Amino acid sequence: MNKKGLTGTAKITLILVFLTFLVFFIFNIMPALAKGNGKGNSGSIWTTRDDCGDVKQDVNHYAIGEHIYINGANFDPGDYFWKIKGQPGGASCDPNMIVAMGTFTVDETGSFCFDAYTVQPDDCGEYKVKFANKGDNYRVKEEVNITCENHTDESNCEEDPNCDWCPLCQYFTRPTKVNQWLQAECVPEETDCGWYCEIGYCDATCSLDTDCECPQDECIEDDYYDYPDYGYCVDCPISCYCEDGTGESQPCEPTINYSDPRCGECQDDEDCDYLDRNYCEGDLLKHDEGICIDYSCQAENTTIEDCSDNNYEDCQDTYFKHYYTESCYEDLGEAQCLPASSLIDCRDEYWCNGEEYCSEETEVHCEEGTPVDCDDSDECTIDTCDEDNDQCVHTPVSGILTPPNKTIDEPKAECEEAEWCDYKITVLTPITLSCEVGDVKWRYALDGEWNEWNTNTSPVTIYFPEECNHTLEAYCMNECGESERDIEYFKVEGTVFEIPLYKKWNLISVPFVLLDDDPEVVFNNTEDIESVWAYDNGFWYFWTPYPTPKNLEKIEPGWGYWVLTNNNTLLIIGGSLFSPATTPPSRNLVDGWNLIGYYGTEFYGADWEEEFLDSYDSCGFYHKYGNYIYCKLSSLIDTQQGFPRWSSLMGYDNCGNSTTYWVGLNVCDNMHAGKGYWIEMDVEDLYAPATTCLWNKDFNCSSLT
């Protein structure tokens, strides 16, 4: 390197590099440093002009009439105090004055933007924006009248004293901010001299002769920017310097004190004005004064006046009178002592609770009255007090007796519209009658013939003894009268049958035609049912209590059903295998696998009285109703050859406690009512209740040889 120094070209190159780095530093690095993190909160604020924008659109210079929007992000939800205040020391036309203030509610997003202030004609200089403990600054541009003529090049512009050419602009080909610290901005002028440097941008004077003011000490977020106290700044254009009193100019660069306590919630008491308020505490008029202590706002409480001086009370007939010289009163956020008195009528609007009165015993107070006694000593009346008409009412007991409450337990089904009855039930379906007052009196008719009246203490449970049509009539009665009579019609058919269901899968069947075969009715009162499945000729049919598409429409005898439960429960059903004027049930079985059920719970034959065979299944559970397979499936036997038309019969037992068994069955084993079975048919055949059986009276299996 030449020790004598750099050449002219090298110097120009270094200047250009320096200026480029300076622009990059000002427009990219410094804004980021100015934002920082919120104290006690990750929130930050910035200002935008005439609309909301992100932090990259932060605006620090405003003209008269422009709107100042306060933007923020990363705040906790809540109410926050904000204000805009002129900077002290002549830096603003409004030194230390609050030009705008208020509160704003931040929602759960933590972000916000609102129109805080419109720049007024008499605003100028620096202003401080505070939102909670977060701050930002802006400057109001001064109006400058530039009177230069239309110029087309630099030389013409320089000849006009009102239109000096800004030397900083010669390196830029488009409008741009030159340097925030240089306090200048190059802008286009359509009618004057091309590019010029606009004053009023960050206190800039570049092309007009205006002093460069020294910046004021300030907080930016949690950091304190301490500028040198040299007195005043000399003119730019290249940089802003302060005179240090020795005749030499010093740069106006701050000392940054990071996380300085002076950048807390407040700097002085004025920052805590939002805590100032008058309020009532009982009869005391009190005042909170916001003060700044260790850069934190605190409320100092004082009592202004006791509004309750000379209070006293007395009675005036039924009235409680309260005299007092003043009481504390709040309205629309204002609190003050007001002279007042009150007169309270101890009597309320109700007649039945007696007449209240004012008492001076011990202390002045309202005393409750004696309730009206409406008892007429008549056991056959109900005595009440009529508040609407201020009188006692005596209602005969017979006039309030209601018909019995009737509860029809399971199994039951409502009759169709075309049927003559109200309900279909079995001979073991309990019916409970109860009266709110008095005894139950009832009777029933069997095929049109009435039985004698019965009188029972409420409640009473009855059963119909026969399978036929019944009419039930009942009413409530006591020594004072009787209620209206209730009459309902029942079709009694079949009996009750219980099927235990254990958690997870159960293979079941119904042994007779149900009172109502709709799955919605069959499983309506059985808890913990998840789904029910049936199988026929290669297709599965499905029902569930949940609102989802389903295609299983009936629960019928002769069919087997897989039932999934999420807990142990009990299915109670009712019906009859045979009914008058009704075709007995049967179903077609296909060649291959079929899912079948057991027909019947009792049957009267020629050689034995009942079709039941006491036995136990693979779980050790007792079953009352059952029979030998060869008897129950005799409708599926080749009557010419005497051989079964099936080759496999499988049962499934769920014993509870997660214990299950698959059971292969032969012709000499037992089938049970309520269970379902898989059967593999060799040919198509009709499955129906069987009445023939190749067994002798000793229940010995006959030989087929």
Helices and strands as residue ranges (DSSP letters): H 8-24, I 25-29, H 30-35, E 44-49, G 55-57, E 61-62, E 67-73, E 78-86, E 98-106, E 112-118, E 125-131, E 134-140, H 154-159, G 167-171, E 176-179, E 184-189, E 194-197, E 218-220, E 223-226, E 233-234, E 241-243, E 249-251, E 255-257, G 261-263, G 269-275, E 277-281, E 284-293, E 296-306, E 312-316, E 319-331, E 334-345, E 357-359, E 365-367, E 381-386, E 391-396, G 397-399, E 405-408, E 412-414, E 423-425, E 431-434, E 439-446, E 449-450, E 454-456, E 460-462, E 469-478, E 481-482, E 486-492, E 495-501, E 504-508, E 513-514, H 519-522, E 529-536, E 539-543, E 561-565, E 569-576, E 587-589, E 592-597, E 615-616, E 622-623, E 626-628, H 629-632, G 634-636, E 646-656, E 659-664, E 670-672, E 676-681, E 685-687
